Amino acid sequence: MYEHFFQCPYCWEEVSMLMDSSITDQTYIEDCEVCCNPIEITAKFRENVLVSFEAKEIGQ
């Protein structure tokens, strides 16, 4: 597992999430733990290293 910290695109608070680094390409929806708005997460791992991460508002 890999813990990643990022800013919520709605409330701008720093939040963290645990991701499975064995899955190379990931896209899913996760609610912000602070403001509860849905965030679209896109992450790419190569050899268990995070190489790309994007957190954006739904519909953006």
ABEGO torsion letter per residue (X at the ends): XBBBBBBBAAAGBBBBBBBBAABABBBBBBBBAAAGBBBBBBBBBBGGBBABBBBBBBGX
